[in-house]
Amino acid sequence: MWKTRVTKLWQMSKWFVGGGVLSILFYDNIGYVHTVRGKSMAPTLNPGPTRALLRERVWLSKLPYTPHVGDIVVFRSPKHGSKLAMKRIAAVGGETIVPSKVVKSGAAAVTIKPGYVWVEADNRDTAGRDSNEYGQLHEKMIVGKVTWLLWPWARIQDLRKTMPPHAVSPQTQSLDESERTELVTESQTS
């Protein structure tokens, strides 16, 4: 009698251990659901005015990929290695960028070294820590690429096709700054 119980217990434990190992492998190599905190990526992520709406969930893909301008990535903070941060890639190795926080002061452009990226927040008013604070980010510090907004249900969307709200599209490139601001404001209210 006790042998059958031990055998059943052994069979069940093999399933639990196997499932646990598969879960860890999936989490480490494929991806997981990541919670977005803060308003630095608004209005793309966490656009709500209340704290209850500041907990959107996204799919973080950990599959190997090459970083591109416009990708939203999660990376290890250079100042606090155990903390994760989420920003959008503004420039990749070999490109030159004028940092957003110093555009008004007329600072010089920065050329990104190969193997590095420049990350910035979508919300420049409340932007948290990004490359404007700690400089270029090594590609190896990127944990994964944010691909889908999963929660809340009403906002599910493919984030691989989004652009930052301050990006200049080919259609608006000929407009002056006030006309662009007016166009962005109209699109956000509708």
DORO-105341 format. One record per residue (C-alpha): residue in three letters; x, y, z. Coordinates in steps of 0.5 Angstrom, whole numbers, plus 500, padded with zeros to 3 digits. Layout:
BEGIN
ALAXYZ
...
REM end
This chain:
BEGIN
MET500500500
TRP505505502
LYS509503495
THR503505491
ARG503512495
VAL510513494
THR510511487
LYS504516486
LEU508522489
TRP514520485
GLN510521479
MET507527481
SER513530483
LYS516529476
TRP511533473
PHE511539478
VAL519539477
GLY519538469
GLY513544469
GLY518548473
VAL524547469
LEU520549463
SER517555466
ILE524557468
LEU527556461
PHE521559457
TYR522566462
ASP529566461
ASN529565453
ILE523566450
GLY519572454
TYR514574460
VAL509579462
HIS512585464
THR509590468
VAL510598466
ARG511603472
GLY511610471
LYS509615466
SER516616462
MET513612456
ALA506616456
PRO502616452
THR504610449
LEU504606455
ASN501608462
PRO497614459
GLY492614465
PRO491620470
THR490615476
ARG495610479
ALA490605478
LEU491606470
LEU499606471
ARG500598471
GLU499596464
ARG502589462
VAL506588456
TRP510582453
LEU517582453
SER520578448
LYS527575450
LEU529572443
PRO535575440
TYR534581436
THR538587433
PRO536593436
HIS533598431
VAL531606432
GLY524606435
ASP524599439
ILE521599446
VAL526596450
VAL527593457
PHE534594460
ARG538593466
SER539600469
PRO547602469
LYS546606475
HIS542601479
GLY544594476
SER538590479
LYS533595477
LEU530594470
ALA528600466
MET524601460
LYS525606454
ARG525607447
ILE531607442
ALA533613439
ALA539612436
VAL544606435
GLY551605433
GLY554609428
GLU548614428
THR549621431
ILE543624435
VAL542631439
PRO540629446
SER532631447
LYS534634454
VAL539639451
VAL536641445
LYS534647448
SER541649450
GLY544648444
ALA549642446
ALA553638441
ALA551632438
VAL553625440
THR555620436
ILE553613438
LYS559608438
PRO558601435
GLY555596440
TYR551601444
VAL544605443
TRP541611446
VAL535610449
GLU530616451
ALA523616454
ASP517618450
ASN514623455
ARG520628455
ASP516632461
THR516627466
ALA522623463
GLY525618468
ARG533616467
ASP535615460
SER541616456
ASN541624457
GLU543622464
TYR547616464
GLY550616456
GLN550611451
LEU547604453
HIS551598451
GLU547593447
LYS548587452
MET545591458
ILE538590454
VAL534585457
GLY529584451
LYS524588446
VAL517590448
THR513587443
TRP505587445
LEU501591450
LEU497586453
TRP493589459
PRO488593459
TRP484589454
ALA481596451
ARG488598449
ILE491591446
GLN496593441
ASP502591437
LEU508596440
ARG513594434
LYS509599430
THR509605434
MET513611434
PRO515616439
PRO509622440
HIS515627438
ALA517623432
VAL517627425
SER514623420
PRO515624413
GLN508627412
THR509632417
GLN517634416
SER515640412
LEU511643417
ASP514648422
GLU514646430
SER508650432
GLU504646426
ARG507639428
THR505641436
GLU498642433
LEU497636429
VAL500632435
THR495635440
GLU489634435
SER491626434
GLN492625442
THR485628443
SER481624438
REM end
